[in-house]
């Protein structure tokens, strides 16, 4: 495909197979709202596109503030309201995406997917996210080279297993923030960060290995939460970050939050920045009327934030060891207000 074109498939195209050894330069947009398959062990490359190639600007770089709706996506899907739809994505390699590599427009609650042996490489541009994992979906045995949020867990009933990440500067590895949400029954297990280039000397809201970022439209505001929303039953386990890491977690709660477990988080070592740049943060935000979201109590009910077997440089971080503080090896700088809402053991 030329640099100023992407494939716009008619509605009767529901399966694209990229044979092993195939190398397609371009991007795919599906119109079908039926079940779709994208399979095979070929490559779909965005190397001909500029960064933020905007369809409304003849595929030149976007001149607007944002081009979420109009910039080229390597894989773009449509979903009808109320219509159940399933995507089977297997084996394909996405190379050199010019922007978000994967997006669904339509009813996100009825779009489900099974993803395995998927690969994303050459993600040097900013905003080259990984995947948003939709409701009742699974993702496994996948490699991401990403320069933004890698695993976006914005939906319920999601299982993620066996992920390898090469992380560039922008965004975290695991993200469930940016807006108040209701999410439950999410499991992420075995994520190996083999290279981490996140390096920020100031306190970013959307960074670290694990993150729930502040509100996307006003990242500095603390009154953008919604106490009517709930994050519940999120289990993140067996996360290894090799080499240098900037920080472990920053959680800005925009929804009521309970029963969050982070288990077996391994940080090989901190990077060479000042300790103040490496702090993990846990805060509870309020709505515009000053109503703060509620965080589950961990001390008495075991329904708060449970950090289990968190190690840095092979040293276990725990409250009883008194090495969790921001100036200690644990680098935890959690709000004093939330003392009873978390534990490290």
C-alpha positions in Angstrom: 0.0 0.0 0.0 1.2 3.6 -0.6 1.9 5.9 2.3 -1.4 7.8 1.8 -3.7 4.8 1.9 -5.0 2.0 4.2 -7.1 -1.0 3.5 -10.8 -0.3 4.1 -12.4 -3.7 3.9 -16.0 -4.2 2.9 -18.4 -5.7 5.4 -18.2 -9.2 3.8 -14.5 -9.4 4.7 -14.4 -11.3 8.1 -11.1 -13.2 8.0 -7.6 -12.0 7.0 -4.8 -14.6 7.0 -1.2 -13.4 6.8 0.8 -16.5 5.7 4.2 -17.1 7.3 6.8 -15.0 5.5 4.3 -12.5 4.2 5.1 -8.8 4.8 2.3 -6.3 4.2 3.0 -2.5 4.3 -0.2 -0.8 5.4 -3.1 -0.9 7.9 -6.4 -2.8 8.1 -9.8 -1.3 8.8 -12.8 -3.7 9.1 -16.4 -2.6 8.6 -17.9 -6.0 9.5 -19.6 -6.2 12.8 -19.8 -10.0 12.6 -17.1 -12.3 14.2 -13.7 -11.6 12.7 -10.4 -13.4 12.5 -6.9 -12.0 11.9 -4.5 -14.9 11.9 -1.3 -16.2 10.5 2.4 -15.6 11.2 3.0 -12.8 8.8 3.8 -9.1 9.4 1.7 -6.0 9.0 4.0 -3.0 8.9 3.2 0.7 9.3 6.7 1.8 8.2 5.3 3.9 5.3 3.2 6.1 7.6 4.4 9.2 9.4 3.8 9.6 13.1 0.1 10.4 13.7 -0.8 9.9 10.1 -4.1 11.7 9.9 -6.6 10.5 7.3 -8.3 14.0 7.4 -4.9 15.5 6.6 -4.2 13.3 3.6 -2.1 10.9 5.8 0.3 13.7 6.7 1.1 14.3 10.4 -1.9 15.4 12.4 -2.2 19.2 12.9 -4.9 18.9 15.6 -4.5 18.5 19.4 -5.6 14.9 19.2 -6.4 12.5 16.4 -7.9 9.6 18.3 -10.7 9.2 15.7 -8.8 10.1 12.5 -5.3 8.8 12.7 -4.4 5.5 11.1 -4.6 2.5 13.3 -2.9 -0.7 12.3 -6.0 -2.8 13.2 -9.3 -1.0 13.4 -12.6 -2.6 14.1 -16.3 -1.7 14.4 -18.9 -3.0 16.7 -22.7 -2.6 16.6 -24.6 -1.6 19.7 -26.0 -4.6 21.5 -24.6 -7.1 19.0 -22.2 -9.7 20.4 -19.0 -9.9 18.4 -15.8 -11.9 18.8 -12.3 -11.3 17.4 -9.8 -14.1 17.1 -6.3 -12.5 16.8 -3.5 -15.1 16.5 0.1 -15.1 15.4 0.3 -11.8 13.6 3.2 -9.3 14.1 2.4 -5.6 14.0 5.6 -3.7 13.1 6.3 0.1 13.3 2.9 1.4 14.2 2.5 5.2 13.6 0.0 5.6 16.5 -2.3 3.3 18.5 -2.0 -0.1 16.9 -5.4 -1.5 17.8 -8.8 0.1 18.4 -12.5 -0.7 18.4 -15.2 1.9 17.7 -18.8 1.1 18.7 -20.2 -0.9 21.6 -17.2 -1.9 23.7 -19.4 -4.0 26.0 -20.3 -6.5 23.3 -16.9 -6.8 21.7 -14.8 -9.7 23.0 -11.5 -11.2 21.8 -9.2 -14.1 22.1 -5.6 -13.0 21.5 -2.6 -15.4 21.4 1.0 -15.3 20.0 0.5 -11.7 19.0 3.6 -9.5 18.5 4.1 -5.8 18.4 7.6 -4.5 17.5 9.2 -1.3 16.3 7.1 1.0 18.5 9.4 3.9 18.7 6.8 6.7 18.4 4.9 7.9 21.4 1.2 6.7 21.7 2.1 3.3 20.3 0.0 1.5 23.0 -0.4 -2.2 23.4 -3.9 -3.6 23.6 -7.1 -2.6 25.3 -8.5 -5.9 26.5 -12.3 -5.9 26.2 -14.9 -7.6 28.4 -14.8 -11.4 28.6 -11.5 -11.5 26.7 -8.2 -13.4 27.0 -4.7 -12.4 26.0 -1.7 -14.7 26.2 1.7 -15.7 25.0 2.3 -12.2 23.5 5.2 -9.8 23.0 4.9 -6.0 23.2 7.4 -3.4 22.2 5.4 -0.4 23.3 5.8 3.4 23.9 2.7 4.0 25.9 0.1 2.0 28.0 0.8 -1.6 27.2 -1.9 -3.7 29.0 -5.1 -1.6 29.2 -7.5 -3.2 31.6 -10.6 -1.0 31.3 -13.1 -3.9 31.3 -14.4 -6.8 33.5 -13.9 -10.5 33.2 -10.4 -10.3 31.6 -7.6 -12.8 31.8 -4.0 -12.0 30.7 -1.2 -14.6 30.9 2.4 -14.9 29.8 3.4 -11.5 28.4 6.8 -10.2 27.5 7.3 -6.4 27.4 10.1 -4.2 25.9 9.1 -0.8 27.4 9.9 2.6 26.0 9.7 5.9 27.8 6.0 6.8 27.7 3.3 5.3 29.8 3.2 2.3 32.2 3.1 -1.4 31.6 -0.3 -2.1 33.3 -3.0 0.7 33.2 -6.6 0.8 34.5 -7.0 4.6 35.0 -7.6 7.8 32.9 -11.3 7.9 33.9 -13.6 6.5 36.6 -14.6 2.9 35.7 -16.5 -0.1 37.0 -14.2 -3.2 36.6 -14.2 -6.6 38.3 -12.8 -10.0 37.9 -9.5 -9.2 36.2 -6.5 -11.4 36.4 -3.0 -10.6 35.0 -0.4 -13.3 35.6 3.3 -13.6 34.5 4.5 -10.4 32.8 8.2 -10.1 32.1 9.5 -6.6 31.4 12.9 -7.4 29.8 13.9 -3.9 29.0 12.7 -0.7 30.6 13.5 2.8 29.2 11.0 4.8 31.4 13.0 7.7 32.7 11.3 10.7 34.2 12.8 13.0 36.7 9.5 14.6 37.6 6.4 12.9 39.1 4.4 11.7 36.2 0.8 10.5 36.7 1.0 7.8 34.0 4.1 5.8 34.5 5.7 2.9 36.5 5.1 -0.8 36.1 1.5 -0.6 37.5 -0.6 2.5 37.1 -4.1 4.0 37.5 -3.6 7.4 35.9 -5.4 10.6 36.8 -8.4 11.9 34.6 -7.3 12.3 31.0 -9.0 15.6 30.4 -7.6 17.3 33.5 -4.6 15.4 34.8 -3.8 17.8 37.6 -7.3 17.9 39.2 -8.1 15.9 42.3 -11.9 16.2 42.0 -12.5 14.1 38.9 -13.5 10.9 40.6 -16.9 9.2 40.6 -17.9 7.4 43.9 -20.6 5.6 41.9 -18.0 3.5 40.1 -16.1 0.5 41.5 -12.8 -1.3 40.9 -13.1 -4.7 42.6 -11.3 -8.0 42.4 -8.2 -7.1 40.4 -5.3 -9.6 40.8 -1.9 -8.8 39.4 0.7 -11.5 40.0 4.2 -12.6 39.0 5.4 -9.3 37.4 9.2 -9.2 36.8 11.0 -6.0 35.8 14.5 -6.7 34.7 17.3 -4.1 34.7 16.6 -0.6 35.9 13.0 0.5 36.8 11.7 4.0 37.5 9.0 3.2 40.0 6.7 0.3 41.0 3.2 1.7 41.1 1.2 4.9 41.0 -2.5 4.5 41.8 -4.8 7.5 41.7 -8.2 6.1 42.6 -11.0 7.7 40.5 -13.5 5.0 41.6 -14.3 3.2 44.8 -11.6 0.5 45.0 -11.4 -2.8 46.9 -9.8 -6.2 46.8 -6.8 -5.3 44.8 -3.9 -7.8 45.0 -0.4 -7.3 43.7 1.6 -10.5 44.3 5.2 -11.4 43.5 6.2 -8.0 42.0 10.0 -8.2 41.4 12.1 -5.1 40.7 15.7 -5.9 39.8 17.0 -2.4 40.7 16.0 1.2 40.7 17.3 3.6 38.0 19.9 6.3 38.8 17.5 9.1 39.3 16.8 10.7 42.7 14.7 8.8 45.2 12.0 11.4 44.9 11.5 10.4 41.2 11.1 6.7 42.1 8.2 7.0 44.6 5.2 4.8 44.4 2.0 6.7 45.1 -1.5 5.7 46.3 -4.2 8.4 46.5 -8.0 8.5 46.7 -9.6 11.4 44.7 -13.0 13.1 45.1 -15.8 14.2 42.9 -16.7 17.9 42.3 -18.8 18.0 45.5 -15.9 16.8 47.6 -17.1 13.2 48.0 -14.0 11.1 48.2 -14.0 7.6 46.7 -14.0 4.7 49.2 -11.0 2.4 49.5 -11.5 -1.1 51.0 -10.1 -1.6 54.5 -7.1 -4.0 54.5 -6.3 -3.9 58.2 -9.6 -5.4 59.4 -11.5 -6.6 56.3 -8.7 -7.6 53.9 -10.5 -5.8 51.2 -8.0 -3.1 50.4 -4.7 -3.0 48.5 -2.7 -6.2 49.3 0.9 -6.1 48.2 2.4 -9.6 48.7 6.0 -10.7 48.3 7.2 -7.4 46.7 10.9 -7.5 46.3 13.5 -5.0 45.1 17.1 -6.1 44.5 16.1 -9.5 46.1 15.1 -7.7 49.3 11.5 -8.3 50.4 9.6 -5.1 51.2 7.2 -5.3 54.1 5.6 -3.2 56.7 7.1 -5.3 59.5 10.6 -4.9 58.0 10.2 -1.1 58.1 11.7 -0.8 54.6 8.7 0.2 52.6 9.0 4.0 53.0 9.8 6.4 50.1 13.4 6.8 51.4 13.9 3.1 51.9 14.2 0.3 49.3 10.4 -0.1 48.9 9.9 3.6 47.8 6.2 3.5 48.9 4.9 7.1 49.3 1.3 6.3 50.0 -1.2 8.9 51.5 -1.2 8.7 55.3 -5.0 8.9 55.1 -4.9 5.4 53.5 -2.8 3.7 56.2 -5.5 1.1 57.0 -6.3 0.5 53.3 -3.1 -1.2 52.3 -0.6 -3.7 53.5 2.8 -5.0 52.3 3.7 -8.5 53.5 
